[in-house]
Amino acid sequence: MYPSNQIMSNYSLTSPVALMACQSSCKYFGIFCFFFSLPSFLYAQAQLHPYDNSRFLTAHSTLQQPSAHTFERVTLRSAINHMQSAFNVVIWLDRRVDSEQLVTLPVGQRTHFKCIELLCSQTNTEIAWLENILYIAPSNQSPKIETAFWNLAMNRSTDLWRKKGPSIQWKIPSEVANVFAQCARSLPIQIKGLDRIEHDLWGAAKLPDASLAAQWSCLLSGFDCSIEVKNRQQCLVIEMPLAADVTFNYPPQIKKIKPDRLETWRAKWTTAQINSLKNGTVSITAPVAAHRELIVVSTTPKVDPRNQTPAFNDSRYTLQFQGEAEKLISTLMKQIGLTIEPWPLPDNLKSMQIKIEVENVSLDQLLDKLAAQIHYSIKRDGVNITLESSAK
């Protein structure tokens, strides 16, 4: 099976991150939380949190945006290719997952991330976060994959795997062995055991700029393999270890996390072991997913007013567009938050060339202009749009 094609995302720096400390006293549980992570402070630490970086935080923030995507009985590969292009994030499909199975995304109000989770619920798959890459893994495999990624990123013998690697791309179907050999040649260390990777053929694909730990975990996980760092000069491809709790020491700072966020996190991860150390740091042992979510709840997202969806009835639109109808309609879905039925569009409409120029018009006036161009009637009910052919 071929993995889905990948889209590289460009990310910008985000705000500092906060973490917490927890202590129990008598029968009551007191929670004390502290901000840390001024960039200069974080980068002075011996260990960097694998998820405390702008690549992950921006991808996560993007996926929390409202989504208007819907389609019926399309292949999983087509759905993923469409969604990662529209969401501007990378979704990588494990080679063991059947990419040709059919999926449906009904009309509904949800985030981009919930859309992907809905696809997973139909395909017996789940999401593993490899930094800014959403890895669609077979059921019950994501904890193993995330643990292998964490262990590689946190290895103390070399900081190589925490460094950002350039995007990895092959434009034509390629043997897996060739892909790994090409990637290995770009590293200043020797990787042994690549011959244990079984023969397979991968379709054209691209991985984004990400840490080498994320990139290599993505490439190896489909073969149930990982990297063991032997020393600064040599690494070994090994069988992927079992999922396990991991430990990270969080340094304290002066501000507190919002109590409601912290309590929600603590209620979900009741098995997390939290210990305050003498030097003020807080040691937390928990699944990788818990450490990742702690970074999320510790971050206060900054909302860009330009990304907020305006009130439909009060908004005015100025548009100059010339090109395929599908591109314009897809843009309206993404930027205005509309749901379009039917989606995907009929074949006779997808590549239809249209030209629209409007200035300071209402949404309904914009849709009327579009309807005249595509020879379809357009009915709107709130954010829901229905296209009906006007051809006799």
DRENDOLO-478783 format. One record per residue (C-alpha): residue number from 0; residue in three letters; x, y, z. Coordinates in pm, 1 decimal. Example, Ala and Ser with C-alpha at 12.3 -4.5 7.8 and 13.67 -1.06 7.14 Angstrom:
2
+-----+-----+----------+----------+----------+
|   k |   r |       xx |       yy |       zz |
+-----+-----+----------+----------+----------+
|   0 | ALA |   1230.0 |   -450.0 |    780.0 |
|   1 | SER |   1367.0 |   -106.0 |    714.0 |
+-----+-----+----------+----------+----------+
***
This chain:
392
+-----+-----+----------+----------+----------+
|   k |   r |       xx |       yy |       zz |
+-----+-----+----------+----------+----------+
|   0 | MET |      0.0 |      0.0 |      0.0 |
|   1 | TYR |    112.1 |    350.7 |    -74.8 |
|   2 | PRO |    106.6 |    622.9 |    188.4 |
|   3 | SER |    -92.5 |    935.1 |    120.8 |
|   4 | ASN |     91.2 |   1223.3 |    -44.3 |
|   5 | GLN |    218.7 |   1478.0 |    201.4 |
|   6 | ILE |    195.6 |   1857.5 |    211.9 |
|   7 | MET |    465.8 |   2065.0 |    381.9 |
|   8 | SER |    343.0 |   2325.8 |    628.4 |
|   9 | ASN |    517.3 |   2650.3 |    718.4 |
|  10 | TYR |    487.3 |   2746.1 |   1080.2 |
|  11 | SER |    570.4 |   3057.9 |   1279.6 |
|  12 | LEU |    679.2 |   3108.9 |   1638.0 |
|  13 | THR |    418.3 |   3104.0 |   1910.9 |
|  14 | SER |    384.9 |   3221.3 |   2267.6 |
|  15 | PRO |    579.0 |   3067.3 |   2560.2 |
|  16 | VAL |    451.2 |   2755.8 |   2727.3 |
|  17 | ALA |    357.6 |   2691.0 |   3087.4 |
|  18 | LEU |    373.5 |   2378.4 |   3298.1 |
|  19 | MET |    258.6 |   2278.0 |   3641.7 |
|  20 | ALA |    330.3 |   2114.2 |   3974.3 |
|  21 | CYS |     85.6 |   1912.5 |   4182.0 |
|  22 | GLN |     93.4 |   1808.9 |   4548.7 |
|  23 | SER |   -158.5 |   1633.2 |   4774.5 |
|  24 | SER |   -231.9 |   1729.2 |   5133.6 |
|  25 | CYS |   -458.4 |   1523.5 |   5365.8 |
|  26 | LYS |   -767.7 |   1414.2 |   5170.9 |
|  27 | TYR |   -772.1 |   1728.1 |   4959.1 |
|  28 | PHE |   -569.8 |   1764.2 |   4644.4 |
|  29 | GLY |   -401.0 |   2101.4 |   4607.8 |
|  30 | ILE |   -271.9 |   2206.4 |   4270.2 |
|  31 | PHE |      7.6 |   2455.3 |   4233.3 |
|  32 | CYS |    104.9 |   2551.0 |   3885.4 |
|  33 | PHE |    378.8 |   2766.7 |   3745.8 |
|  34 | PHE |    460.9 |   2919.1 |   3411.0 |
|  35 | PHE |    797.2 |   2840.9 |   3261.0 |
|  36 | SER |    943.2 |   2845.7 |   2916.3 |
|  37 | LEU |   1067.0 |   3186.0 |   2825.8 |
|  38 | PRO |   1256.1 |   3082.1 |   2514.7 |
|  39 | SER |   1594.3 |   3178.9 |   2655.1 |
|  40 | PHE |   1519.4 |   2977.0 |   2965.9 |
|  41 | LEU |   1398.8 |   2669.2 |   2782.5 |
|  42 | TYR |   1688.0 |   2648.0 |   2544.0 |
|  43 | ALA |   1931.3 |   2667.1 |   2832.7 |
|  44 | GLN |   1796.9 |   2336.7 |   2967.7 |
|  45 | ALA |   1974.6 |   2006.0 |   2913.1 |
|  46 | GLN |   1651.7 |   1851.2 |   2782.2 |
|  47 | LEU |   1395.1 |   2005.4 |   2551.3 |
|  48 | HIS |   1036.2 |   1888.1 |   2557.7 |
|  49 | PRO |    958.1 |   1709.7 |   2226.3 |
|  50 | TYR |    625.4 |   1892.4 |   2195.3 |
|  51 | ASP |    730.2 |   2232.5 |   2326.5 |
|  52 | ASN |    802.4 |   2390.5 |   1990.4 |
|  53 | SER |    629.4 |   2613.6 |   1739.5 |
|  54 | ARG |    583.6 |   2335.5 |   1483.7 |
|  55 | PHE |    362.5 |   2123.9 |   1709.0 |
|  56 | LEU |    179.5 |   2415.1 |   1872.2 |
|  57 | THR |     90.7 |   2576.3 |   1540.2 |
|  58 | ALA |    -28.9 |   2248.2 |   1388.6 |
|  59 | HIS |   -240.6 |   2182.6 |   1698.2 |
|  60 | SER |   -386.8 |   2532.9 |   1692.0 |
|  61 | THR |   -471.2 |   2501.7 |   1321.7 |
|  62 | LEU |   -661.6 |   2178.8 |   1380.6 |
|  63 | GLN |   -882.4 |   2339.5 |   1645.5 |
|  64 | GLN |  -1036.3 |   2571.7 |   1385.0 |
|  65 | PRO |  -1399.6 |   2512.9 |   1275.2 |
|  66 | SER |  -1431.2 |   2285.2 |    974.0 |
|  67 | ALA |  -1696.4 |   2278.8 |    703.0 |
|  68 | HIS |  -1573.9 |   1972.0 |    515.9 |
|  69 | THR |  -1808.9 |   1696.5 |    408.5 |
|  70 | PHE |  -1799.0 |   1410.8 |    157.6 |
|  71 | GLU |  -1968.3 |   1076.9 |    103.5 |
|  72 | ARG |  -1809.2 |    740.5 |     25.4 |
|  73 | VAL |  -1470.8 |    849.2 |    -99.0 |
|  74 | THR |  -1149.4 |    655.4 |    -50.0 |
|  75 | LEU |   -950.8 |    717.8 |    266.7 |
|  76 | ARG |   -657.5 |    828.7 |     51.5 |
|  77 | SER |   -867.6 |   1089.0 |   -127.9 |
|  78 | ALA |  -1013.5 |   1215.4 |    198.7 |
|  79 | ILE |   -670.1 |   1253.9 |    357.6 |
|  80 | ASN |   -521.4 |   1425.0 |     53.5 |
|  81 | HIS |   -810.7 |   1670.9 |     45.1 |
|  82 | MET |   -805.3 |   1741.5 |    418.6 |
|  83 | GLN |   -433.1 |   1792.6 |    458.5 |
|  84 | SER |   -431.4 |   2032.9 |    165.4 |
|  85 | ALA |   -727.2 |   2227.7 |    302.5 |
|  86 | PHE |   -603.8 |   2226.0 |    665.3 |
|  87 | ASN |   -238.8 |   2293.4 |    571.5 |
|  88 | VAL |   -109.6 |   2016.9 |    796.6 |
|  89 | VAL |     64.9 |   1687.9 |    720.6 |
|  90 | ILE |   -133.7 |   1364.8 |    757.7 |
|  91 | TRP |     70.0 |   1048.0 |    705.7 |
|  92 | LEU |   -108.1 |    716.2 |    650.2 |
|  93 | ASP |     56.9 |    403.9 |    790.9 |
|  94 | ARG |    144.5 |    156.9 |    516.1 |
|  95 | ARG |    -52.2 |   -117.5 |    697.0 |
|  96 | VAL |   -382.0 |     72.9 |    664.5 |
|  97 | ASP |   -600.1 |      8.5 |    358.0 |
|  98 | SER |   -602.2 |    344.0 |    180.2 |
|  99 | GLU |   -878.7 |    240.5 |    -61.4 |
| 100 | GLN |  -1151.8 |    179.7 |    196.5 |
| 101 | LEU |  -1448.3 |    416.0 |    166.4 |
| 102 | VAL |  -1525.5 |    682.9 |    425.5 |
| 103 | THR |  -1798.4 |    942.0 |    478.2 |
| 104 | LEU |  -1785.4 |   1278.9 |    649.6 |
| 105 | PRO |  -2143.2 |   1401.5 |    704.4 |
| 106 | VAL |  -2246.0 |   1762.6 |    745.2 |
| 107 | GLY |  -2190.8 |   1885.7 |   1098.8 |
| 108 | GLN |  -2029.0 |   2146.3 |   1320.9 |
| 109 | ARG |  -1683.5 |   2032.8 |   1434.2 |
| 110 | THR |  -1315.1 |   2118.8 |   1423.9 |
| 111 | HIS |  -1061.1 |   2003.2 |   1167.4 |
| 112 | PHE |   -921.6 |   1761.0 |   1425.0 |
| 113 | LYS |  -1267.0 |   1611.7 |   1492.0 |
| 114 | CYS |  -1301.1 |   1551.8 |   1117.1 |
| 115 | ILE |   -984.3 |   1341.6 |   1121.6 |
| 116 | GLU |  -1097.9 |   1157.3 |   1434.7 |
| 117 | LEU |  -1426.3 |   1075.5 |   1260.4 |
| 118 | LEU |  -1236.8 |    918.6 |    971.6 |
| 119 | CYS |  -1033.3 |    714.9 |   1219.7 |
| 120 | SER |  -1350.8 |    587.2 |   1386.0 |
| 121 | GLN |  -1463.4 |    446.1 |   1050.2 |
| 122 | THR |  -1132.9 |    281.9 |    960.0 |
| 123 | ASN |  -1019.4 |    122.7 |   1288.6 |
| 124 | THR |   -726.9 |    363.9 |   1308.7 |
| 125 | GLU |   -601.7 |    627.1 |   1552.7 |
| 126 | ILE |   -381.0 |    935.5 |   1558.3 |
| 127 | ALA |    -19.5 |    945.2 |   1676.8 |
| 128 | TRP |    128.1 |   1294.7 |   1706.0 |
| 129 | LEU |    482.8 |   1304.4 |   1572.9 |
| 130 | GLU |    551.4 |   1672.2 |   1637.1 |
| 131 | ASN |    377.4 |   1851.1 |   1344.9 |
| 132 | ILE |    287.2 |   1527.6 |   1164.8 |
| 133 | LEU |    -45.3 |   1351.4 |   1224.5 |
| 134 | TYR |     32.5 |    983.3 |   1183.8 |
| 135 | ILE |   -274.7 |    766.8 |   1111.0 |
| 136 | ALA |   -185.5 |    433.5 |   1271.4 |
| 137 | PRO |   -365.1 |    100.5 |   1307.6 |
| 138 | SER |   -573.7 |     69.3 |   1623.0 |
| 139 | ASN |   -375.8 |     36.2 |   1950.6 |
| 140 | GLN |    -47.0 |    133.4 |   1785.6 |
| 141 | SER |    -24.5 |    508.0 |   1854.8 |
| 142 | PRO |    106.8 |    476.2 |   2216.7 |
| 143 | LYS |    396.3 |    262.3 |   2090.1 |
| 144 | ILE |    472.8 |    502.2 |   1806.5 |
| 145 | GLU |    463.3 |    809.1 |   2029.8 |
| 146 | THR |    682.2 |    638.8 |   2291.9 |
| 147 | ALA |    941.5 |    550.0 |   2027.5 |
| 148 | PHE |    939.4 |    910.2 |   1901.6 |
| 149 | TRP |    976.7 |   1049.2 |   2256.4 |
| 150 | ASN |   1266.1 |    816.1 |   2340.2 |
| 151 | LEU |   1452.0 |    913.0 |   2024.7 |
| 152 | ALA |   1395.5 |   1286.3 |   2071.9 |
| 153 | MET |   1504.9 |   1268.1 |   2436.5 |
| 154 | ASN |   1817.6 |   1058.7 |   2385.1 |
| 155 | ARG |   2105.3 |   1223.0 |   2573.7 |
| 156 | SER |   2392.5 |   1068.1 |   2380.1 |
| 157 | THR |   2338.2 |   1298.6 |   2080.2 |
| 158 | ASP |   2125.6 |   1604.4 |   2011.8 |
| 159 | LEU |   2102.8 |   1511.1 |   1642.9 |
| 160 | TRP |   1747.7 |   1379.4 |   1662.5 |
| 161 | ARG |   1611.4 |   1702.4 |   1812.4 |
| 162 | LYS |   1742.7 |   1911.0 |   1523.9 |
| 163 | LYS |   1510.5 |   2013.8 |   1243.7 |
| 164 | GLY |   1569.3 |   1816.9 |    930.5 |
| 165 | PRO |   1486.6 |   1941.0 |    579.0 |
| 166 | SER |   1174.5 |   1816.5 |    408.9 |
| 167 | ILE |   1200.1 |   1465.6 |    265.6 |
| 168 | GLN |   1046.9 |   1407.8 |    -74.7 |
| 169 | TRP |   1031.3 |   1149.6 |   -352.3 |
| 170 | LYS |    831.3 |   1242.9 |   -662.3 |
| 171 | ILE |    776.5 |    899.1 |   -815.4 |
| 172 | PRO |    697.5 |    560.7 |   -657.3 |
| 173 | SER |   1016.2 |    447.1 |   -490.3 |
| 174 | GLU |   1138.1 |    138.3 |   -309.5 |
| 175 | VAL |   1144.3 |    190.3 |     63.5 |
| 176 | ALA |   1508.1 |     80.1 |     82.4 |
| 177 | ASN |   1606.9 |    363.1 |   -152.4 |
| 178 | VAL |   1419.7 |    620.3 |     55.9 |
| 179 | PHE |   1590.1 |    512.2 |    376.8 |
| 180 | ALA |   1931.2 |    496.3 |    213.6 |
| 181 | GLN |   1888.0 |    849.7 |     78.9 |
| 182 | CYS |   1783.9 |    982.0 |    420.4 |
| 183 | ALA |   2065.9 |    800.4 |    597.8 |
| 184 | ARG |   2329.9 |    948.3 |    366.3 |
| 185 | SER |   2227.6 |   1297.8 |    477.1 |
| 186 | LEU |   2311.1 |   1219.6 |    841.2 |
| 187 | PRO |   2658.9 |   1252.6 |    996.0 |
| 188 | ILE |   2620.0 |    913.2 |   1168.4 |
| 189 | GLN |   2596.0 |    553.6 |   1057.7 |
| 190 | ILE |   2261.4 |    374.7 |   1078.6 |
| 191 | LYS |   2287.7 |     -3.8 |   1085.9 |
| 192 | GLY |   2005.7 |   -251.8 |   1041.7 |
| 193 | LEU |   1824.9 |    -83.3 |    753.3 |
| 194 | ASP |   1831.1 |   -419.7 |    578.5 |
| 195 | ARG |   1567.7 |   -544.0 |    823.3 |
| 196 | ILE |   1312.8 |   -314.6 |    652.1 |
| 197 | GLU |   1102.1 |   -538.3 |    428.4 |
| 198 | HIS |   1061.3 |   -467.1 |     59.1 |
| 199 | ASP |    778.2 |   -230.2 |    -30.9 |
| 200 | LEU |    697.1 |     43.5 |   -279.5 |
| 201 | TRP |    593.2 |    390.7 |   -163.7 |
| 202 | GLY |    401.4 |    634.2 |   -378.3 |
| 203 | ALA |    526.7 |    988.9 |   -427.8 |
| 204 | ALA |    527.7 |   1160.1 |    -87.7 |
| 205 | LYS |    669.4 |   1445.3 |    113.4 |
| 206 | LEU |    746.8 |   1495.7 |    480.1 |
| 207 | PRO |    767.6 |   1850.6 |    616.7 |
| 208 | ASP |   1048.0 |   2027.3 |    795.9 |
| 209 | ALA |   1040.0 |   1857.6 |   1135.4 |
| 210 | SER |   1278.5 |   1715.3 |   1390.0 |
| 211 | LEU |   1473.0 |   1416.1 |   1264.3 |
| 212 | ALA |   1312.3 |   1214.2 |   1544.2 |
| 213 | ALA |    967.0 |   1290.7 |   1402.2 |
| 214 | GLN |   1068.2 |   1223.7 |   1042.5 |
| 215 | TRP |   1240.8 |    892.8 |   1111.3 |
| 216 | SER |    967.6 |    775.3 |   1349.4 |
| 217 | CYS |    719.5 |    845.8 |   1073.6 |
| 218 | LEU |    918.3 |    645.5 |    818.7 |
| 219 | LEU |    996.7 |    349.5 |   1045.7 |
| 220 | SER |    671.7 |    304.5 |   1237.7 |
| 221 | GLY |    488.9 |    136.3 |    950.9 |
| 222 | PHE |    744.8 |   -144.3 |    974.3 |
| 223 | ASP |    706.1 |   -168.4 |   1354.5 |
| 224 | CYS |   1063.4 |    -44.1 |   1389.5 |
| 225 | SER |   1246.1 |    234.5 |   1567.0 |
| 226 | ILE |   1598.2 |    371.7 |   1617.5 |
| 227 | GLU |   1827.4 |    281.7 |   1905.3 |
| 228 | VAL |   2112.5 |    528.3 |   1956.9 |
| 229 | LYS |   2429.6 |    334.5 |   2037.3 |
| 230 | ASN |   2665.3 |    632.7 |   2057.2 |
| 231 | ARG |   2734.2 |    962.5 |   1882.0 |
| 232 | GLN |   2856.0 |    786.0 |   1569.6 |
| 233 | GLN |   2622.0 |    488.2 |   1536.2 |
| 234 | CYS |   2251.9 |    401.1 |   1553.0 |
| 235 | LEU |   2067.8 |     73.8 |   1505.0 |
| 236 | VAL |   1726.4 |     -5.7 |   1357.1 |
| 237 | ILE |   1542.3 |   -218.1 |   1614.1 |
| 238 | GLU |   1197.9 |   -361.3 |   1673.7 |
| 239 | MET |    969.2 |    -93.7 |   1812.5 |
| 240 | PRO |    956.7 |   -106.9 |   2193.5 |
| 241 | LEU |    629.6 |   -135.7 |   2383.7 |
| 242 | ALA |    442.1 |    171.8 |   2495.1 |
| 243 | ALA |    555.6 |    299.2 |   2834.6 |
| 244 | ASP |    520.2 |    596.1 |   3066.3 |
| 245 | VAL |    797.7 |    852.3 |   3029.4 |
| 246 | THR |    939.5 |   1107.1 |   3272.0 |
| 247 | PHE |   1013.4 |   1473.9 |   3220.0 |
| 248 | ASN |   1137.1 |   1730.6 |   3471.8 |
| 249 | TYR |    950.9 |   2059.4 |   3429.5 |
| 250 | PRO |   1122.4 |   2375.1 |   3561.9 |
| 251 | PRO |    900.6 |   2622.5 |   3754.3 |
| 252 | GLN |    834.1 |   2986.7 |   3674.8 |
| 253 | ILE |    625.5 |   3265.6 |   3811.8 |
| 254 | LYS |    278.9 |   3250.6 |   3659.7 |
| 255 | LYS |      6.5 |   2993.6 |   3706.8 |
| 256 | ILE |   -182.6 |   2784.6 |   3456.6 |
| 257 | LYS |   -555.1 |   2848.0 |   3451.4 |
| 258 | PRO |   -698.9 |   2622.2 |   3725.7 |
| 259 | ASP |   -985.4 |   2487.1 |   3512.0 |
| 260 | ARG |   -742.7 |   2370.9 |   3243.5 |
| 261 | LEU |   -516.1 |   2207.1 |   3495.0 |
| 262 | GLU |   -798.2 |   2030.8 |   3676.6 |
| 263 | THR |   -932.5 |   1893.2 |   3348.3 |
| 264 | TRP |   -588.7 |   1758.9 |   3259.4 |
| 265 | ARG |   -541.8 |   1602.8 |   3604.4 |
| 266 | ALA |   -886.1 |   1438.7 |   3595.8 |
| 267 | LYS |   -805.5 |   1274.6 |   3263.4 |
| 268 | TRP |   -457.6 |   1153.6 |   3356.0 |
| 269 | THR |   -523.4 |   1020.4 |   3705.0 |
| 270 | THR |   -232.4 |    774.1 |   3687.0 |
| 271 | ALA |     27.7 |   1045.6 |   3626.1 |
| 272 | GLN |    295.9 |   1045.2 |   3895.1 |
| 273 | ILE |    384.6 |   1399.2 |   3999.2 |
| 274 | ASN |    672.0 |   1479.0 |   4234.0 |
| 275 | SER |    815.4 |   1812.1 |   4341.5 |
| 276 | LEU |   1194.0 |   1811.6 |   4356.8 |
| 277 | LYS |   1413.7 |   2010.0 |   4595.0 |
| 278 | ASN |   1541.8 |   2245.5 |   4327.8 |
| 279 | GLY |   1189.3 |   2357.0 |   4240.4 |
| 280 | THR |   1144.7 |   2141.2 |   3932.4 |
| 281 | VAL |    847.2 |   1909.2 |   3896.9 |
| 282 | SER |    898.8 |   1550.3 |   3781.7 |
| 283 | ILE |    603.5 |   1397.9 |   3594.2 |
| 284 | THR |    582.7 |   1035.7 |   3481.8 |
| 285 | ALA |    294.1 |    966.9 |   3245.8 |
| 286 | PRO |    209.7 |    847.4 |   2892.9 |
| 287 | VAL |    350.5 |   1057.9 |   2611.6 |
| 288 | ALA |      0.4 |   1180.2 |   2526.8 |
| 289 | ALA |    -33.3 |   1326.0 |   2877.3 |
| 290 | HIS |    292.2 |   1523.3 |   2840.5 |
| 291 | ARG |    176.5 |   1649.0 |   2501.4 |
| 292 | GLU |   -162.2 |   1760.3 |   2634.8 |
| 293 | LEU |      5.7 |   1932.5 |   2928.3 |
| 294 | ILE |    193.3 |   2152.1 |   2683.9 |
| 295 | VAL |   -138.7 |   2233.9 |   2515.0 |
| 296 | VAL |   -328.2 |   2324.4 |   2832.8 |
| 297 | SER |    -31.7 |   2530.4 |   2949.1 |
| 298 | THR |    -44.2 |   2746.7 |   2639.2 |
| 299 | THR |   -284.0 |   3035.7 |   2601.0 |
| 300 | PRO |   -365.6 |   3052.6 |   2229.9 |
| 301 | LYS |   -353.1 |   3391.9 |   2065.8 |
| 302 | VAL |   -647.5 |   3444.9 |   1834.8 |
| 303 | ASP |   -571.5 |   3639.8 |   1519.8 |
| 304 | PRO |   -875.6 |   3856.7 |   1440.0 |
| 305 | ARG |   -810.0 |   3796.1 |   1071.5 |
| 306 | ASN |   -880.7 |   3425.0 |   1126.9 |
| 307 | GLN |  -1212.6 |   3473.6 |   1304.0 |
| 308 | THR |  -1525.8 |   3394.0 |   1109.6 |
| 309 | PRO |  -1744.8 |   3708.2 |   1092.5 |
| 310 | ALA |  -2120.2 |   3705.7 |   1149.3 |
| 311 | PHE |  -2281.0 |   3581.5 |    826.9 |
| 312 | ASN |  -2568.5 |   3826.4 |    810.3 |
| 313 | ASP |  -2351.1 |   4132.7 |    873.1 |
| 314 | SER |  -2043.2 |   4050.8 |    666.5 |
| 315 | ARG |  -1951.3 |   4213.0 |    336.6 |
| 316 | TYR |  -1731.5 |   4050.3 |     75.0 |
| 317 | THR |  -1499.4 |   4176.8 |   -196.5 |
| 318 | LEU |  -1373.2 |   3916.7 |   -439.8 |
| 319 | GLN |  -1186.4 |   3893.7 |   -766.9 |
| 320 | PHE |  -1149.8 |   3535.8 |   -888.1 |
| 321 | GLN |  -1082.7 |   3362.7 |  -1217.2 |
| 322 | GLY |  -1022.6 |   2989.1 |  -1235.8 |
| 323 | GLU |  -1177.7 |   2651.8 |  -1155.0 |
| 324 | ALA |  -1509.1 |   2651.1 |   -968.1 |
| 325 | GLU |  -1387.3 |   2385.7 |   -725.8 |
| 326 | LYS |  -1102.5 |   2609.1 |   -605.7 |
| 327 | LEU |  -1335.3 |   2899.3 |   -529.0 |
| 328 | ILE |  -1597.8 |   2683.9 |   -356.8 |
| 329 | SER |  -1328.7 |   2508.6 |   -150.1 |
| 330 | THR |  -1197.3 |   2849.8 |    -43.4 |
| 331 | LEU |  -1545.8 |   2960.0 |     64.5 |
| 332 | MET |  -1577.3 |   2642.9 |    271.9 |
| 333 | LYS |  -1244.3 |   2700.5 |    442.0 |
| 334 | GLN |  -1238.4 |   3076.0 |    496.1 |
| 335 | ILE |  -1607.0 |   3150.0 |    555.7 |
| 336 | GLY |  -1693.7 |   2820.3 |    723.4 |
| 337 | LEU |  -1964.1 |   2698.2 |    485.2 |
| 338 | THR |  -2071.7 |   2338.5 |    434.3 |
| 339 | ILE |  -2144.3 |   2248.9 |     71.3 |
| 340 | GLU |  -2376.2 |   1970.6 |    -44.3 |
| 341 | PRO |  -2293.6 |   1778.4 |   -253.5 |
| 342 | TRP |  -1921.8 |   1749.0 |   -177.6 |
| 343 | PRO |  -1704.6 |   1645.6 |   -357.4 |
| 344 | LEU |  -1854.0 |   1845.3 |   -641.7 |
| 345 | PRO |  -2002.5 |   1674.0 |   -949.3 |
| 346 | ASP |  -1744.5 |   1609.9 |  -1222.1 |
| 347 | ASN |  -1901.3 |   1860.2 |  -1461.6 |
| 348 | LEU |  -1858.5 |   2136.1 |  -1201.9 |
| 349 | LYS |  -1510.6 |   2067.5 |  -1063.3 |
| 350 | SER |  -1306.4 |   2207.2 |  -1351.8 |
| 351 | MET |  -1559.5 |   2461.7 |  -1479.2 |
| 352 | GLN |  -1385.6 |   2793.7 |  -1549.2 |
| 353 | ILE |  -1555.2 |   3092.2 |  -1384.9 |
| 354 | LYS |  -1483.9 |   3460.6 |  -1331.5 |
| 355 | ILE |  -1635.1 |   3661.5 |  -1046.2 |
| 356 | GLU |  -1572.8 |   4021.9 |   -945.0 |
| 357 | VAL |  -1776.0 |   4166.4 |   -654.9 |
| 358 | GLU |  -1716.8 |   4448.9 |   -410.5 |
| 359 | ASN |  -1871.6 |   4502.0 |    -67.7 |
| 360 | VAL |  -2158.5 |   4255.2 |   -120.3 |
| 361 | SER |  -2346.9 |   4033.6 |    123.1 |
| 362 | LEU |  -2291.0 |   3658.6 |    136.3 |
| 363 | ASP |  -2619.1 |   3592.3 |    -43.1 |
| 364 | GLN |  -2525.1 |   3838.4 |   -318.6 |
| 365 | LEU |  -2189.2 |   3662.5 |   -355.6 |
| 366 | LEU |  -2363.5 |   3324.4 |   -382.3 |
| 367 | ASP |  -2605.1 |   3463.5 |   -641.8 |
| 368 | LYS |  -2306.0 |   3568.4 |   -854.3 |
| 369 | LEU |  -2158.0 |   3223.1 |   -815.1 |
| 370 | ALA |  -2488.3 |   3053.5 |   -905.3 |
| 371 | ALA |  -2509.8 |   3251.6 |  -1228.1 |
| 372 | GLN |  -2159.2 |   3142.4 |  -1325.5 |
| 373 | ILE |  -2198.4 |   2770.0 |  -1256.5 |
| 374 | HIS |  -2563.1 |   2740.4 |  -1373.1 |
| 375 | TYR |  -2669.6 |   2588.3 |  -1042.5 |
| 376 | SER |  -2927.3 |   2716.2 |   -796.3 |
| 377 | ILE |  -2779.4 |   2779.3 |   -451.9 |
| 378 | LYS |  -2989.2 |   2754.1 |   -135.9 |
| 379 | ARG |  -2848.5 |   2868.9 |    198.0 |
| 380 | ASP |  -2963.7 |   2774.0 |    546.6 |
| 381 | GLY |  -2722.8 |   2942.3 |    785.3 |
| 382 | VAL |  -2381.8 |   2793.2 |    707.1 |
| 383 | ASN |  -2527.9 |   2505.6 |    504.2 |
| 384 | ILE |  -2527.3 |   2547.1 |    124.6 |
| 385 | THR |  -2710.7 |   2318.2 |   -118.6 |
| 386 | LEU |  -2626.9 |   2316.1 |   -490.6 |
| 387 | GLU |  -2897.1 |   2206.3 |   -735.1 |
| 388 | SER |  -2842.7 |   2184.5 |  -1109.5 |
| 389 | SER |  -3062.0 |   2421.6 |  -1307.6 |
| 390 | ALA |  -3007.5 |   2227.7 |  -1631.0 |
| 391 | LYS |  -3325.6 |   2093.2 |  -1784.1 |
+-----+-----+----------+----------+----------+
***
